[in-house]
């Protein structure tokens, strides 16, 4: 019988959001995941997340609202722990999105 291999490059979404300091507790992070308000883009396909146990990995794109802010980020690293803010900020980068600031009157 072969031992189970674990994929160290992926982590549960609720754990990652907590490690990246988007939520103060893991239970708040899990509630946000279960709410269905988070979108995951992988390989050009967008999916609505409804489970905190969804696995995410580097280069996945997350889109979600928190308070009055809209986050559009790309996961850069899964991280090993919930560290200081500087370490948490290294776990993601802003997605490069072109916004049209012109208005049609």
DSSP file (Angstrom, degrees, kcal/mol; ACC not computed):
  #  RESIDUE AA STRUCTURE BP1 BP2  ACC     N-H-->O    O-->H-N    N-H-->O    O-->H-N    TCO  KAPPA ALPHA  PHI   PSI    X-CA   Y-CA   Z-CA
    1    1 A X              0   0    0      0, 0.0     2,-0.3     0, 0.0     0, 0.0   0.000 360.0 360.0 360.0 129.5    0.0    0.0    0.0
    2    2 A X        -     0   0    0      1,-0.1     2,-0.1     3,-0.0     3,-0.1  -0.591 360.0-111.1 -83.7 142.0    1.4    3.4   -1.0
    3    3 A X        -     0   0    0     -2,-0.3     2,-0.2     1,-0.1    -1,-0.1  -0.407  39.1-100.1 -68.9 148.4    1.5    6.2    1.5
    4    4 A X        -     0   0    0     -2,-0.1     2,-0.4     1,-0.1    -1,-0.1  -0.488  34.2-137.5 -68.7 133.3   -0.9    9.1    0.7
    5    5 A X        -     0   0    0     -2,-0.2     2,-0.4    -3,-0.1    -1,-0.1  -0.772  13.2-148.3 -91.5 137.2    0.9   12.1   -0.9
    6    6 A X        -     0   0    0     -2,-0.4     2,-1.0     2,-0.0     3,-0.1  -0.874  12.4-130.4-106.2 140.1   -0.1   15.5    0.4
    7    7 A X    >   -     0   0    0     -2,-0.4     3,-1.2     1,-0.2    -2,-0.0  -0.768  21.3-174.6 -89.1 103.5    0.0   18.5   -1.9
    8    8 A X  T 3  S+     0   0    0     -2,-1.0    -1,-0.2     1,-0.3    70,-0.1   0.582  77.2  67.9 -77.0  -8.0    1.9   21.1    0.1
    9    9 A X  T 3  S+     0   0    0     -3,-0.1    49,-0.7    68,-0.0     2,-0.3   0.457  95.5  63.9 -91.3   1.0    1.3   23.7   -2.5
   10   10 A X  E <   +A   57   0A   0     -3,-1.2     2,-0.3    47,-0.2    47,-0.2  -0.909  58.5 176.9-123.6 154.9   -2.5   23.9   -1.7
   11   11 A X  E     -A   56   0A   0     45,-2.2    45,-2.9    -2,-0.3    -3,-0.0  -0.977  40.6 -83.6-149.5 155.9   -4.3   24.9    1.4
   12   12 A X  E  >  -A   55   0A   0     -2,-0.3     4,-2.4    43,-0.2    43,-0.2  -0.350  38.1-126.2 -61.7 142.7   -8.0   25.3    2.5
   13   13 A X  H  > S+     0   0    0     41,-2.5     4,-2.7    39,-0.4     5,-0.2   0.898 108.5  52.1 -60.2 -43.1   -9.5   28.6    1.5
   14   14 A X  H  > S+     0   0    0     38,-1.7     4,-1.6     1,-0.2    -1,-0.2   0.887 111.2  47.7 -63.2 -37.5  -10.6   29.5    5.0
   15   15 A X  H  > S+     0   0    0     37,-0.3     4,-2.9     2,-0.2    -1,-0.2   0.917 112.2  49.4 -67.4 -43.3   -7.1   28.8    6.3
   16   16 A X  H  X S+     0   0    0     -4,-2.4     4,-2.6     1,-0.2    -2,-0.2   0.927 110.0  49.8 -63.8 -44.7   -5.5   30.9    3.6
   17   17 A X  H  <>S+     0   0    0     -4,-2.7     5,-2.5     1,-0.2     6,-0.8   0.868 113.8  47.3 -61.5 -35.8   -7.8   33.9    4.1
   18   18 A X  H ><5S+     0   0    0     -4,-1.6     3,-1.4    -5,-0.2    -2,-0.2   0.921 112.3  48.5 -70.0 -45.6   -7.0   33.7    7.9
   19   19 A X  H 3<5S+     0   0    0     -4,-2.9    64,-0.4     1,-0.3    -2,-0.2   0.874 109.6  52.7 -61.8 -37.1   -3.3   33.4    7.3
   20   20 A X  T 3<5S-     0   0    0     -4,-2.6    -1,-0.3    -5,-0.2    -2,-0.2   0.422 115.3-120.9 -80.9   2.4   -3.4   36.4    4.8
   21   21 A X  T < 5S+     0   0    0     -3,-1.4    -3,-0.2     2,-0.2    -2,-0.1   0.776  75.1 128.7  65.1  32.2   -5.2   38.4    7.6
   22   22 A X  S   <S+     0   0    0     -5,-2.5     2,-0.3     1,-0.2    -4,-0.2   0.744  78.3  34.5 -80.2 -24.6   -8.4   39.2    5.7
   23   23 A X  S    S-     0   0    0     -6,-0.8    -2,-0.2     1,-0.1    -1,-0.2  -0.974  73.3-139.2-132.1 145.8  -10.3   37.8    8.7
   24   24 A X  S    S+     0   0    0     -2,-0.3     2,-0.3    -3,-0.1    -1,-0.1   0.836  88.3  26.9 -72.8 -35.0   -9.5   38.0   12.4
   25   25 A X  S  > S-     0   0    0      1,-0.1     4,-1.7    -4,-0.0     5,-0.1  -0.887  75.0-123.3-127.6 159.6  -10.5   34.4   13.2
   26   26 A X  H  > S+     0   0    0     -2,-0.3     4,-2.6     1,-0.2     5,-0.2   0.838 112.0  57.6 -69.1 -32.2  -10.8   31.2   11.2
   27   27 A X  H  > S+     0   0    0      2,-0.2     4,-2.1     1,-0.2    -1,-0.2   0.882 106.3  48.7 -67.5 -36.4  -14.5   30.8   12.0
   28   28 A X  H  > S+     0   0    0      2,-0.2     4,-2.0     1,-0.2    -1,-0.2   0.891 111.8  50.5 -65.9 -38.8  -15.2   34.2   10.4
   29   29 A X  H  X S+     0   0    0     -4,-1.7     4,-2.0     2,-0.2    -2,-0.2   0.916 109.8  49.5 -63.5 -43.8  -13.1   33.2    7.4
   30   30 A X  H  X S+     0   0    0     -4,-2.6     4,-2.6     1,-0.2    -2,-0.2   0.890 108.8  52.7 -63.9 -39.9  -15.1   29.9    7.2
   31   31 A X  H  X S+     0   0    0     -4,-2.1     4,-1.1     1,-0.2    -1,-0.2   0.903 108.3  50.7 -62.4 -40.7  -18.4   31.8    7.4
   32   32 A X  H  <>S+     0   0    0     -4,-2.0     5,-0.7     1,-0.2     4,-0.4   0.902 111.8  47.8 -63.4 -40.5  -17.3   34.1    4.5
   33   33 A X  H ><5S+     0   0    0     -4,-2.0     3,-1.1     1,-0.2     5,-0.3   0.917 111.6  49.3 -65.6 -43.2  -16.4   31.1    2.4
   34   34 A X  H 3<5S+     0   0    0     -4,-2.6    -1,-0.2     1,-0.2    -2,-0.2   0.673  96.1  73.6 -70.6 -17.2  -19.7   29.3    3.2
   35   35 A X  T 3<5S-     0   0    0     -4,-1.1    -1,-0.2    -3,-0.3    -2,-0.2   0.717  99.8-128.4 -72.2 -20.1  -21.7   32.4    2.3
   36   36 A X  T < 5S+     0   0    0     -3,-1.1    -3,-0.1    -4,-0.4    14,-0.1   0.618  76.8 115.8  83.4  12.2  -21.0   32.0   -1.5
   37   37 A X      < +     0   0    0     -5,-0.7     2,-0.5    11,-0.1    28,-0.4   0.354  52.4  88.2 -96.4   5.7  -19.8   35.5   -2.0
   38   38 A X  E     -B   49   0B   0     11,-0.6    11,-3.0    -5,-0.3     2,-0.4  -0.888  61.2-157.3-107.4 134.8  -16.2   34.5   -2.9
   39   39 A X  E     -BC  48  63B   0     24,-2.7    24,-2.2    -2,-0.5     2,-0.5  -0.908   1.8-158.9-111.1 138.5  -15.3   33.8   -6.5
   40   40 A X  E     -BC  47  62B   0      7,-3.0     7,-2.7    -2,-0.4     2,-0.5  -0.970   1.8-163.5-117.7 126.5  -12.3   31.7   -7.5
   41   41 A X  E     +BC  46  61B   0     20,-3.0    20,-2.4    -2,-0.5     2,-0.4  -0.950  17.0 164.9-111.5 122.9  -10.7   31.9  -11.0
   42   42 A X  E >  S-B   45   0B   0      3,-2.3     3,-1.7    -2,-0.5    18,-0.1  -0.988  70.3  -8.4-138.7 126.2   -8.5   29.1  -12.0
   43   43 A X  T 3  S-     0   0    0     -2,-0.4     3,-0.1     1,-0.3    -1,-0.1   0.838 129.4 -55.9  56.7  35.8   -7.3   28.4  -15.6
   44   44 A X  T 3  S+     0   0    0      1,-0.2     2,-0.5     0, 0.0    -1,-0.3   0.424 113.6 115.1  81.6  -1.6   -9.7   31.1  -16.8
   45   45 A X  E <   -B   42   0B   0     -3,-1.7    -3,-2.3     2,-0.0     2,-0.5  -0.888  54.2-149.0-105.9 131.2  -12.8   29.5  -15.3
   46   46 A X  E     -B   41   0B   0     -2,-0.5     2,-0.4    -5,-0.2    -5,-0.2  -0.838  17.5-178.8-101.1 132.4  -14.7   31.3  -12.5
   47   47 A X  E     -B   40   0B   0     -7,-2.7    -7,-3.0    -2,-0.5     2,-0.5  -0.976  27.9-122.6-130.9 143.7  -16.4   29.4   -9.8
   48   48 A X  E     -B   39   0B   0     -2,-0.4     2,-0.5    -9,-0.2    -9,-0.2  -0.733  29.1-135.0 -83.3 128.3  -18.5   30.5   -6.8
   49   49 A X  E     +B   38   0B   0    -11,-3.0   -11,-0.6    -2,-0.5   -13,-0.3  -0.724  35.5 160.8 -88.7 128.8  -17.1   29.1   -3.6
   50   50 A X        +     0   0    0     -2,-0.5     2,-0.4     1,-0.1    -1,-0.1   0.320  58.2  64.7-126.5   3.9  -19.6   27.6   -1.1
   51   51 A X    >   -     0   0    0      1,-0.1     3,-1.3   -18,-0.1   -38,-0.2  -0.995  64.1-147.0-133.7 135.5  -17.3   25.5    1.1
   52   52 A X  T 3  S+     0   0    0     -2,-0.4   -38,-1.7     1,-0.3   -39,-0.4   0.739  98.6  66.6 -67.2 -22.3  -14.5   26.6    3.4
   53   53 A X  T 3   +     0   0    0    -41,-0.2    -1,-0.3   -40,-0.1     2,-0.1   0.409  69.1 127.4 -83.2   3.3  -12.7   23.4    2.6
   54   54 A X    <   -     0   0    0     -3,-1.3   -41,-2.5   -42,-0.1     2,-0.3  -0.404  61.0-126.3 -60.4 131.0  -12.1   24.4   -1.1
   55   55 A X  E     -A   12   0A   0    -43,-0.2     2,-0.3    -2,-0.1   -43,-0.2  -0.644  27.6-172.4 -85.1 136.0   -8.4   24.1   -1.8
   56   56 A X  E     -A   11   0A   0    -45,-2.9   -45,-2.2    -2,-0.3     2,-0.3  -0.888   2.9-177.4-122.6 156.9   -6.5   27.1   -3.3
   57   57 A X  E >   -A   10   0A   0     -2,-0.3     3,-1.8   -47,-0.2    18,-0.3  -0.922  41.6 -58.7-146.0 168.7   -3.0   27.3   -4.6
   58   58 A X  T 3  S+     0   0    0    -49,-0.7    18,-0.2    -2,-0.3     3,-0.1  -0.178 119.3  27.8 -54.0 144.5   -0.6   29.8   -6.0
   59   59 A X  T 3  S+     0   0    0     16,-3.4    -1,-0.2     1,-0.3     2,-0.2   0.351  86.9 129.9  79.9  -0.7   -1.8   31.7   -9.1
   60   60 A X    <   -     0   0    0     -3,-1.8    15,-2.9    15,-0.2     2,-0.5  -0.589  52.9-137.5 -74.8 145.9   -5.5   31.2   -8.2
   61   61 A X  E     -CD  41  74B   0    -20,-2.4   -20,-3.0    13,-0.2     2,-0.4  -0.916  15.8-163.3-109.8 131.4   -7.4   34.5   -8.4
   62   62 A X  E     -CD  40  73B   0     11,-2.7    11,-2.4    -2,-0.5     2,-0.4  -0.928   6.0-172.3-114.9 137.5   -9.9   35.4   -5.6
   63   63 A X  E     +CD  39  72B   0    -24,-2.2   -24,-2.7    -2,-0.4     2,-0.3  -0.989  25.3 137.7-129.0 121.6  -12.6   38.1   -6.0
   64   64 A X  E     - D   0  71B   0      7,-2.1     7,-3.5    -2,-0.4     2,-0.4  -0.991  43.7-122.7-159.2 157.1  -14.6   39.0   -2.9
   65   65 A X  E     - D   0  70B   0    -28,-0.4     2,-0.4    -2,-0.3     5,-0.2  -0.845  20.2-176.8-104.2 141.9  -16.1   42.0   -1.0
   66   66 A X  E >   - D   0  69B   0      3,-2.8     3,-1.9    -2,-0.4     2,-0.4  -0.929  66.5 -41.3-138.6 112.3  -15.3   42.7    2.6
   67   67 A X  T 3  S-     0   0    0     -2,-0.4    -2,-0.0     1,-0.3     0, 0.0  -0.572 124.3 -26.5  67.6-125.5  -17.1   45.6    4.1
   68   68 A X  T 3  S+     0   0    0     -2,-0.4     2,-0.4    -3,-0.1    -1,-0.3   0.347 120.4  94.8-101.3   5.3  -17.1   48.3    1.5
   69   69 A X  E <   -D   66   0B   0     -3,-1.9    -3,-2.8     2,-0.0     2,-0.5  -0.779  61.7-147.9-102.8 142.4  -14.0   47.1   -0.3
   70   70 A X  E     -D   65   0B   0     -2,-0.4     2,-0.5    -5,-0.2    -5,-0.2  -0.936  15.4-156.0-105.7 124.0  -13.8   44.8   -3.3
   71   71 A X  E     +D   64   0B   0     -7,-3.5    -7,-2.1    -2,-0.5     2,-0.4  -0.866  17.7 176.0-104.4 132.2  -10.7   42.6   -3.3
   72   72 A X  E     +D   63   0B   0     -2,-0.5    23,-2.8    -9,-0.2     2,-0.3  -0.873  27.1 157.9-132.3  96.3   -9.4   41.2   -6.6
   73   73 A X  E     -DE  62  94B   0    -11,-2.4   -11,-2.7    -2,-0.4     2,-0.4  -0.810  37.9-139.5-127.1 159.7   -6.2   39.3   -5.7
   74   74 A X  E     -DE  61  93B   0     19,-2.9    19,-2.0    -2,-0.3     2,-0.4  -0.979  30.3-119.6-117.6 130.6   -3.9   36.6   -6.9
   75   75 A X  E     + E   0  92B   0    -15,-2.9   -16,-3.4    -2,-0.4    17,-0.3  -0.561  31.8 176.0 -72.0 123.8   -2.5   34.0   -4.5
   76   76 A X        +     0   0    0     15,-2.5     2,-0.3    -2,-0.4    16,-0.2   0.744  67.3   2.2 -97.1 -30.8    1.3   34.2   -4.5
   77   77 A X        -     0   0    0     14,-1.7    -1,-0.4   -20,-0.1   -68,-0.0  -0.988  55.4-137.0-156.3 149.9    2.1   31.8   -1.7
   78   78 A X        -     0   0    0     -2,-0.3   -59,-0.1    -3,-0.1    13,-0.1   0.735  46.6-147.0 -84.9 -22.5    0.1   29.5    0.6
   79   79 A X        -     0   0    0      1,-0.1     3,-0.1    11,-0.1    -1,-0.1   0.128  14.3-119.8  76.8 163.8    2.1   30.3    3.7
   80   80 A X  S    S-     0   0    0      1,-0.3     2,-0.3   -61,-0.1    -1,-0.1   0.611  83.0  -2.7-111.9 -23.6    3.1   28.2    6.6
   81   81 A X  S    S-     0   0    0    -62,-0.1     2,-1.1     0, 0.0    -1,-0.3  -0.928  80.5 -84.2-157.3 173.7    1.5   30.1    9.5
   82   82 A X        +     0   0    0     -2,-0.3   -62,-0.1    -3,-0.1   -63,-0.1  -0.819  64.6 167.3 -90.1  99.0   -0.5   33.2   10.4
   83   83 A X        -     0   0    0     -2,-1.1     5,-0.0   -64,-0.4   -62,-0.0  -0.135  38.8 -51.6-101.1-164.6    2.5   35.6   10.8
   84   84 A X    >>  -     0   0    0      1,-0.1     4,-2.3    -2,-0.1     3,-0.6  -0.153  61.9 -96.1 -66.8 167.8    2.8   39.3   11.1
   85   85 A X  H 3> S+     0   0    0      1,-0.3     4,-2.4     2,-0.2     5,-0.2   0.855 123.8  56.0 -56.3 -39.3    1.2   41.7    8.6
   86   86 A X  H 3> S+     0   0    0      1,-0.2     4,-0.7     2,-0.2    -1,-0.3   0.889 110.3  45.3 -62.6 -38.5    4.3   42.0    6.5
   87   87 A X  H X4 S+     0   0    0     -3,-0.6     3,-0.6     1,-0.2     4,-0.3   0.889 111.3  53.3 -70.1 -39.7    4.4   38.2    6.1
   88   88 A X  H >< S+     0   0    0     -4,-2.3     3,-1.6     1,-0.2     4,-0.2   0.879 103.6  56.4 -63.3 -38.8    0.7   38.1    5.3
   89   89 A X  H >< S+     0   0    0     -4,-2.4     3,-0.9     1,-0.3    -1,-0.2   0.737  98.0  62.8 -67.4 -21.6    1.0   40.7    2.6
   90   90 A X  T << S+     0   0    0     -4,-0.7    -1,-0.3    -3,-0.6    -2,-0.2   0.568  88.2  72.9 -78.5  -7.2    3.6   38.5    0.8
   91   91 A X  T <  S+     0   0    0     -3,-1.6   -15,-2.5    -4,-0.3   -14,-1.7   0.628 106.4  20.2 -81.1 -13.4    0.9   35.8    0.4
   92   92 A X  E <   -E   75   0B   0     -3,-0.9     2,-0.3   -17,-0.3   -17,-0.2  -0.945  58.9-154.1-148.5 167.2   -1.0   37.7   -2.3
   93   93 A X  E     -E   74   0B   0    -19,-2.0   -19,-2.9    -2,-0.3     2,-0.1  -0.972  37.3 -94.0-140.4 155.8   -0.7   40.4   -4.9
   94   94 A X  E     -E   73   0B   0     -2,-0.3   -21,-0.3   -21,-0.2     2,-0.2  -0.456  44.5-114.5 -67.6 138.3   -3.3   42.7   -6.5
   95   95 A X        -     0   0    0    -23,-2.8     2,-1.2   -33,-0.1    -1,-0.1  -0.497  28.8-113.1 -71.6 144.0   -4.7   41.4   -9.8
   96   96 A X        +     0   0    0     -2,-0.2     2,-0.5    -3,-0.0    -1,-0.1  -0.682  49.9 168.9 -83.1 102.3   -3.8   43.5  -12.7
   97   97 A X        -     0   0    0     -2,-1.2     2,-0.6   -25,-0.1   -25,-0.0  -0.951  29.9-141.7-119.4 132.1   -7.2   44.8  -13.8
   98   98 A X        -     0   0    0     -2,-0.5     2,-0.4     2,-0.0    -2,-0.0  -0.822  21.2-163.1 -91.8 124.2   -7.8   47.6  -16.3
   99   99 A X        -     0   0    0     -2,-0.6     2,-0.8     2,-0.0    -2,-0.0  -0.901  16.1-134.4-111.5 139.7  -10.6   49.8  -15.2
  100  100 A X        -     0   0    0     -2,-0.4    -2,-0.0     1,-0.1     0, 0.0  -0.815  20.6-178.4 -91.0 112.4  -12.5   52.2  -17.5
  101  101 A X        +     0   0    0     -2,-0.8     2,-0.2     2,-0.1    -1,-0.1   0.441  49.4 103.6 -92.4  -0.1  -12.8   55.5  -15.7
  102  102 A X        -     0   0    0      2,-0.0     2,-0.4     1,-0.0    -2,-0.1  -0.548  57.9-151.4 -81.3 148.2  -14.7   57.2  -18.5
  103  103 A X        -     0   0    0     -2,-0.2     2,-0.8     2,-0.0    -2,-0.1  -0.939  11.8-132.2-120.3 143.4  -18.5   57.7  -18.1
  104  104 A X              0   0    0     -2,-0.4    -2,-0.0     1,-0.1     0, 0.0  -0.842 360.0 360.0 -94.6 114.4  -21.0   57.9  -20.8
  105  105 A X              0   0    0     -2,-0.8    -1,-0.1     0, 0.0    -2,-0.0   0.443 360.0 360.0 -93.1 360.0  -23.3   60.9  -20.2
